[in-house]
């Protein structure tokens, strides 16, 4: 929890610098996850995974663009990165 608090405070302090970096990073990770989902086929399970990754990435991007509170943006970033990473790992195996 201490790591989360320190990360959130740092993000709040320099939100204008971190937001573009976070958008680029999570969008790239989400794109790679989407690519590996589609490499594995186009069944209902893959389409559901693709839906989750897309919604998570779009939600974070929308939160940044609509200037939500820093805590909301930071939390959505974490959710997006974790979800994309988990789906990517599942599709790599």
C-alpha positions in Angstrom: 0.0 0.0 0.0 2.9 2.3 0.6 4.1 1.9 -3.0 0.6 2.8 -4.2 0.5 5.9 -2.0 4.0 7.0 -3.2 3.1 6.4 -6.8 -0.2 8.3 -6.5 1.5 11.3 -4.8 4.2 11.4 -7.5 1.5 11.2 -10.2 -0.5 14.0 -8.6 2.6 16.2 -8.4 3.4 15.8 -12.1 0.1 14.7 -13.7 0.8 16.8 -16.9 4.0 14.9 -17.5 2.9 11.4 -16.5 -0.4 11.4 -18.4 1.0 11.3 -21.9 3.6 8.7 -20.9 1.0 6.5 -19.3 -1.3 6.8 -22.3 1.5 5.7 -24.7 2.6 2.9 -22.4 -0.8 1.4 -21.7 -1.9 1.8 -25.3 1.1 -0.1 -26.5 0.6 -2.8 -24.0 -3.1 -3.1 -24.8 -2.3 -3.2 -28.5 0.1 -6.1 -28.0 -2.4 -7.9 -25.9 -5.1 -7.4 -28.5 -2.7 -8.7 -31.2 -2.0 -11.9 -29.3 -5.7 -12.4 -28.5 -6.5 -12.3 -32.2 -3.5 -14.5 -33.1 -5.1 -17.2 -31.0 -8.4 -17.1 -32.9 -11.7 -15.4 -33.0 -13.9 -17.4 -30.7 -16.3 -16.0 -28.2 -13.7 -16.3 -25.4 -11.1 -14.3 -27.5 -13.7 -11.7 -28.4 -14.6 -11.3 -24.7 -10.9 -10.9 -23.8 -10.6 -8.3 -26.6 -13.6 -6.5 -25.3 -12.2 -6.3 -21.7 -8.8 -5.0 -22.9 -10.3 -2.5 -25.2 -12.7 -1.1 -22.6 -10.0 -0.9 -20.0 -7.7 1.0 -22.4 -10.4 3.3 -23.7 -11.6 4.0 -20.1 -8.2 5.1 -19.0 -7.7 7.3 -22.1 -11.2 8.8 -21.6 -10.4 9.6 -18.0 -7.3 11.4 -19.0 -8.9 13.4 -21.7 -11.9 14.3 -19.6 -9.6 15.4 -16.8 -10.9 13.2 -14.1 -9.4 13.3 -10.6 -5.8 12.1 -10.4 -6.7 9.2 -8.2 -9.3 8.0 -10.7 -6.9 8.3 -13.6 -4.1 6.5 -11.6 -6.5 3.7 -10.6 -7.7 3.2 -14.1 -4.1 3.1 -15.3 -3.3 0.3 -12.9 -6.5 -1.6 -13.8 -5.7 -1.2 -17.5 -2.1 -2.3 -17.2 -2.8 -5.3 -15.0 -5.7 -6.5 -17.1 -3.7 -6.2 -20.4 -0.7 -7.9 -18.8 -2.8 -10.8 -17.5 -4.6 -11.3 -20.8 -1.3 -11.1 -22.7 0.3 -13.7 -20.4 -2.7 -16.0 -20.8 -2.5 -15.8 -24.6 1.2 -16.3 -24.7 0.9 -19.7 -23.0 
